[in-house]
Amino acid sequence: MKTAEFVSRILKELDRPVRWIFKGSFTKDNRTSRESYRGPGLEKGLAILEEVSREFKVEVLTDIHSPDQAAAAAQAVQILQIPAFLCRQTSLLEAAGATGRTVNVKKGQFMAPTNMQGAVDKLEAAGASRVWLTERGTFFGYGDLVVDLRSLSVMAGLVNTVVLDVTHSLQRPGAAGAVTGGHREYAVSLARAGAAWGVDGLFIEAHPSPDDALSDSATMVDAETLRTMLKDALEHWRGRHDT
């Protein structure tokens, strides 16, 4: 709720209207350590996300990890997300598509952008109302990711909406031992680059106190950085759509 509050406040300061979507996880299933925090669970987590949507009058997105979570999540949020490591899982994609919701698929760190056509086909055949694809970096050896901005244009040939996940793309998987490391200091520049390239949306992890975040603290940005990122990105925006 604190995160949604400061994001809402920052967006009201901007010179142009921006469509924003709040993303939160009821369960974090892909964790480096078995001791890492995994979230409040399906029932409690979805109730919190519904409260965010009501309080701030905002669309909400959450990721699902198994087919049996799809229907319940679709009742609580407007957009479902398929995590990167699960972007090829046919039964999960079909369950998400069958809800009729918009589905955002994170491109696997191990996937070429052209190969995301399979995920798109599965979702459309199952009944998804819209399919989005999100770039979140590609494995570059061990413990590092790189962003090939060309993939944004490649995936734009597959779907109408392509998103750049700024902060996850700056992760260093497994590089910090029991937790994922990262380089949040490059977030403003990467957001600017994606906006100038012509992406349709930016995915940004933000937190009132990033160093205290229970997940991805190395790549989370604080309120002031988020404000800078958004203002800077909007000055360079070359999106295909007005939203």
N, C-alpha and C positions, 0 to 999 in steps of 0.2 A: 504493500500500500504506500509506503514511503517512496519507493522508486517510481510508482505510477504518479504520485503527487508531484515530484520534482520534474518528471518528464512533461507532464501536462503544463506545469508553470512555464517551463522553458519554451514550449511550442507556442504559447500565447504571446511570447515576446517577438516571434519571428514576423517578418514583413509580408509573408505569403502563407496561405493555408497549406497545411501538410497533412496528408492522411497518415495517421500513426496506428500501429497495432501493438498491443502489449503481449509479450511472450513470457510465459512462466511454465515451469515443469512441475507436475504433481509427483513425478518420480524421475530421478536421474539414474538411468540404468547403466550407462556406459561410464564407469568410474575407474580410475587408475588403481585405487586401493579398496579392499573390502571394508576398510574402516571409514571411508569417505562418506559424508552426509549424502543421503539419497532422496530426501524430500519427505513431505507429509503423507504421501500415499494418494491413491485414486480418489476416494470419497472426500476427504478433507481438502486435498489439493484443488479439486475441481470446484468445491464450494468457495474457496478463496478466489479463484479466477473469476467465478461468476460475480462475486462481490466487487472485484476490480472493474469488471465490465459495467455493472450498474452504477457504481460510484462516479466513475470518470467518463461514462458514456463512450466507451472505446471498444473496438473489436479486440478479441483476444485469441491468441494462437497457443496451442500446446502440442508437444510431441507425444506420439504413442509408440509403444515398443512391441505390442503383441496384438493380434487381431481382435481378441476379446475386449480390448480397451476402446476400440473405435467408436462403438455406438454410444457408450456413456460419455466419452469426451465430446462427441458431436452434439450431445444434448446441452453441454455446458459452454462450449466455445464456438466461435464462428469459423475458425480455420484450423485444420489438422496439419501436423508436420511429421514427416518421416525422417528420422535421424540418418546421418550420412552413412554410418556403418550398416544400415538396414535398407538402403535404397534399392537393393535388388530383390528383397524378400517379397515374392509374389503374393502370398497369402495376406501379408500385412498391407500391401498396396491395394489389393482387391477389397479388403475390409474397409479401408479408409475411403476408397472411391465409392463404395456402396452406400455410404452415409449421404452422398450428394453434396457434401461440403467442398469448399475450396481446399485443396491439398498442396502444401509446400513440401518439396523434396530437397533435402540437402544432398548435393553431389558428393558421392563418396570420395575420400581423399585418394583413393586408388583407382578412380574412374576417369576416363577421357570424357570430355563434355559431349561428344557425339554419341557415346554409349548410354547417355541418359534417355535416349529415345525409347528404350525398353520400359523404363519406369513410367514415362508419359503414356505410352500405349496401354499399359496395364490399368492405370488409373482412369483413363478416358473410357475404356471398355467396361469398367466396373461401374461408371456413373458419376465420377467426380464432376462437379459443376465447372470448376476451373483448376488448372494445374500450374503451379509456379515451380521454378527451379532456382536453387540458391548455391552460389559458388562459395566454398569455404576453405579453399587452399588444396594443394596437392602434395602428397608426400615427396620430400626431397631428401633422400637418404634416411638415416635414423634421427628421430627427434626434431625434425624441422619441417615446415610447410612453405610453399611458395604460391603466389597467386599469378596465374597467367591470365591477364585481362582479356586475351583473345577468346577465352572460354565464355565470357559474357556475350559476345557476339555470336558465337557458335550456338549457345543454348537459346539465344533469341530467335534462332531459326526453328526451334522446336516448340516453344511456348510463347505466349504473349507477355508474360511477366517473369523477369529475371532479377534476382536480388543478389547483392554482394554482402556476405557475412564478414564484416570488417574485423571484429574482435576474435572470432574463432580462427580466422585465417592467420592470426598472429600468434597462435599457440605454438608451443614446442612440446609435442606429445611425449610424455615420459621423461622429459629432460630434467625435471626437478625431483626425480626419485619417486616418492609416493604420491605426488600430485603433478598435474600438468603445468609446465612453465609457459612463458610467453613474453611478448614485447609490446606492451600497451603504448609505448612511446611513439610507435609508428601509426597509431590509429587515425589521427587527424589527417595525415598525408594519404593513407590508403583510402579513406572515405572520400577525400577530394578527388583522387585518381578515378575511383569508380564513378563518381558523379560526372566527371568530365568525359569519361568514356561513353556514358549513355545508359547506365544501369537504371532499372525501374524502381529500385528500393534499396535501402541500406539496413542491414541487421546489425544492431549494436547492443552489446551487453553493458549495462550501466548499474551502478550501485551507490547508495549514500556513502558507504565507506568501503571502497574496493578491497583493501587489504584484509578486511574482516569477512568478505564474502565466503560462503560455504562451498562455492563452486566457481572454478575458473577465475580466481582472484588475480592471477597474473595478467589477465587481459581485460578485466573489467575497467571501465572508465568512470570517473566521478562526475558530479553535476556540472562543474565548470568546464571540464574537458568536453562533455557532451554538448554543452552550449556552443563552444568553439567549433566543434565538428560540424554541427548542423548549419550554423551560419556560414561557415567556409564552404561546405558542400553545396549549399543552395546557390551560392555565388557562381559555382562552376557547373551547375546541373545541366545535363544535356539529355534528360530522360525522354523516352519515346512517348510517354503518357503524361498528362497534366497532373495526375495524382502522385 
